[in-house]
Every structure is written in structure tokens, then in C-alpha cells.
Amino acid sequence: MPTIKYYLREGLLPGGERTSPNQAQYGEAHVRRLKLVRAMLDVGKLSIAATREVLTAIDSPGNTLHGMLGVAQSAVTTKVPAGTDEAWKSADELVAELVERRGWQVKPSNPAWQTLTQIVVTFRDLGQDDLLDIFEEYAVAAERLSAAELAVIGRRSEPDSKVEGAVLGTVLGDALMSAMRRLTQEDASHRSFNAPAADAEQPAAGKARSVPAKPVRTRRTTRVAAAG
């Protein structure tokens, strides 16, 4: 397949076992790596260079799970240059206060810190300051999700599976959360803004809908006077 040949040329797949000058045999390990590569490229939307960086880290002996997580984060996070103006400094202080308040053990050099700072600057610049009123809610949701995700990975027994989970949890987890958020946004929008009058006509959950009683027909009786 041309795709596999391309992955081989780019160093994303190891070469197979040569069976002839023009043929090579590939085993289950190659199939697994191919699936991993396609997941990062097609679903995670990583570049070839970023995918190669992550795979190199996976194949390097001695990498800790925490270190692998850092490599994956670096691959999926767009690098944002730090600003020097007052708007940037003020936004950076807001992020630093959040990190301190939540007790997060993170470094300002994490590229996600700069990304978050840039988002705060942009919200303020566009007059969307009220979205920062739920800054803490974003933090709480992300905190709970990260803890649950890494707890699942930590329960695995195989070191290779843990490493792969740390990578895919980061790369595909971003795509998963984005897709799920789109669905819940549509649901919340429907509940809040779409046809409230029609929704009001629906019976409340758990309550039986009242059904009008059918009219009761009575039998008409006719009195006949007895002839006298």
C-alpha cells in the first residue's frame, strides 16, 4: 500500500522482515504500530513531525509515564509566544492565581500555560469578559477528567500499555472532549434557547399527563302517559 510505504519513508513504521528483494513480512507489532500512527494522524490531527516525535519517545527506553505525558502534550499543544504588554501580564497573573488556588503542580514553561494566557487576552480584547466568570468551572471539570483518565491508565499492569494510554489519552482525549462538548452544547442550547414555548407544553418529567374525561352519555327515557 502506498500509505504504508509513505509511513516507512517518514520513519513512522519500522521495516518488516525481508522475505525477498521486493517483499517484506510484517507481524502483529507492525499492525499495532500502524493503528497507532493512523490514530494520531487521522483522529488526533497531529502532523507527521509531531507523530514522529511522539513515536520516538515511545520507543526510547527509560522514559517515565510522566515524561511521556509531557511529550504528548508538547505534540498536541500549539506553541504561543509570550507577550510583553500589560494585557498579557494581567492575563498571565490570572492564570498563575488559578494554578496556585487549585494547587496544581505545573510549570509556566508548559505550552498549555501560554495557550491559556492567550485565550484570556483574547476574551478580554473581544469584550467577552463574562466568560471568565466560569474560569473556575473550566478548571474543576478539567481537573476531575484528568484525574479519572490517569487513574484508569495507572491501573494497567503492562508498562507499554500505560505509555500508549498516556499518549492516546492526551492526543485522542482532546478530540474526544471536543466532540462531546459539541454535543452537550447543542443540548444545552436547545434547552435554553430553542422553542421555550413548545417545551413548556411538554409534561414535567415523572408526572402523568392529564387526559380530559370523556363525556358520559346518558340514556334518554321517554315517559308515555297512559291513556285514560
Disulfide bonds with the S-S distance in Angstrom:
none
